[in-house]
Amino acid sequence: MPTKGKNPRMQKEVLAGPSKKRGRGRPPKIDPSTVVGAADTYRTWLPQFWSKLGPRLLVAKSSKEISAAIRELAAGVSASLVPYSELILRIVRDPKFPAVRRASQIQFLADSLGGQGFVTPRRSREICAKERSKVRHVIVRQEYYIECSCGYTGPALDGACRDCGTGELSWDLISKENR
């Protein structure tokens, strides 16, 4: 029921739920968590094969050479990397690609591949940097109130009794509680 002085049309929209309109700006082509997840996967795969695969990628002249090198030297992950052979060639030929340091080359390639062709390699690296710089809150300490057989009643210290240090529950008590 609309109140006096309120626009009835606006009142209906509020009752209907959240707006169906898209937010401001260009819609994202890919979810940032997907980009970072893929980049992290590549960051774990590439160091395993980089000692042999890296030099072949750096001297490759075509995407066919890159595909052949991946199939030959990284057979376990070739199904995931071969579809991006043209993208890998563009990334390796990028003027900003690190020339010397192995770890930097792996990270650059992995973060650039994270976008999987949905976004440019540069944008993929930007997304990875932005997502990794976000502060993630984690539970550092979790406290419980306990009743110990030594007589202590109160908050636990790291999941154990503060007086005697006992940290496990009696199975007899657990089975009685679950009945």
N, C-alpha and C positions, 0 to 999 in steps of 0.2 A: 504494500500500500504506500503510494508516494506521499511524502510529507509536504506541507504547505511551503510554497516558494521554491521547490525543487523542480527541475525540468523532468517531466514524466519519461521522455525518451531516454534520458541519461539514467534514470532509475531502472529502466528495463535492462539496459546494458550491464549495469552492475549486478543485477539479479541473474543474468544469463551466464556469468562466469568471466574468466579472463578473456581479454581481447584476442581475436584471431589474427590481428595485424602482425606483420613481421617487424622486427626492430629496425633501428636506423642502420645505415651502412650496407655494404655489399655482403650478401649472404656467404658464409664460408663454404668452400668446395669440399673440404674434408675436416673431420673432427680433429682438433689438436692432439687429443690423447692417442688417436690412431697413428698420427705422424710420429710422436715420441715413442710409442710402443714399437713401431716398425724400426725406427732408428736404433733403439736399444737392442733389438734383436740382431740387427746388422752389426752393431758394436760388439756383440758377443761372438758372432760367426766369423767375421773377417779376420781377427787376429790369428785364428786357427790355420788359415790358409794364406795369409798375407806374405809370408817369406817366399813362397813360390809364385803365388798369383799376382802379387803387387808389381813386380818387374814386368810381367807379361802385359798387365793392364796399362802400365805407363808407356810402353813402346807400341801398343796396338794402334793401327791406322784406321780400322773399320770395326763396326759392331760385330761382324762375323768373326773377326779375330778374338774379340772379347768373349763371344759366346763359346768359341772353341776352347779358349783358355779356362773358362769357368767349368765347362763340361769335363775337361781333362784333369784339372787340378783341384776342383772343389765339387766333386760329384755329389756329395751329400746335400749340398744346398743349391745345386745348379737349377733345380726346378723353380726356386724362388728368385734367383738372380738373372737367369737367361732372358726372361721377358723384358728386363730393363737394360739390356746390353747397349742400346743406343743412348739411353740416359746416362749410363756409366761412362760411355765415351765422352759425352758432353761434359760430365763432371770432371773427369780426369784432364780434359783439355781446357778447363776453366783457368783463367790467368791467376786466380787466387788459390788454386790447388797447392797445398804445401809441397815444396820441392824435395825436402830432405827427410824430415822426421817421420818415422814409421807410424807412431801413435797419432800424430796430427793428420796424416794421410787417411788413416782408418776412420778417425772421428769425422773428418770432413766428408768422406765418401758415405759413411753411414748416415749422418745427419742429412745429407743431400738426397739420399735415396729414401728417406723416411716418408716423403710426400708421395712416393710411388707414381710419379708422373701426373698426379692430380693438380699439383702446384709446382712452380719452378723450383729448381734446386736451392736457389737463394732464399726463397720464401720458406722452404722446408727447414733450412738452417735457422732462419729467424724464429719460426714456430718452436723449434726444439729449444733454442736459447731462452725464449720467453717462458715456456712451460717449465723448464728446469730451474729457472730463477724464482719461481713462485715458492712462497714459504708453505711447506706442508707441516701441519701440526700433527704430532703423534703423542700418544699417552706415554709419558716417561715413567710414571709410577702409579701403581694401582693399589689401593688399600681396601682391606676388608676388616670387618669387625669379627673377632673370633672369640671362642670360648675354649680354652685349652684344659687338658686334664691336670695340668700343674696348678690350676686355679686362676690363671690370668684371664681377664675378660677385658677386651678393648680392641683398638685397631692393631692389625697385623703389621709386621715389618717385613716387606718383600715376600709376603705370602706365608710367613712363619710367625711363631709365637715370639713376642718381645722378651719374655723371661727365659724360656728354656731353649728356644730355637727350633722347636718341632715344626716341621712344615708339611706334614702329610696328615690326611684325615684317616681315621680308623674305618675300615671297611664295614665293621659292624654298625657303626653309626650311619654310614651312607645307606646301607640296606634298610635300616629302620626308617630313615627319612623318606625313602622312595616308596614305602608301602602305602 
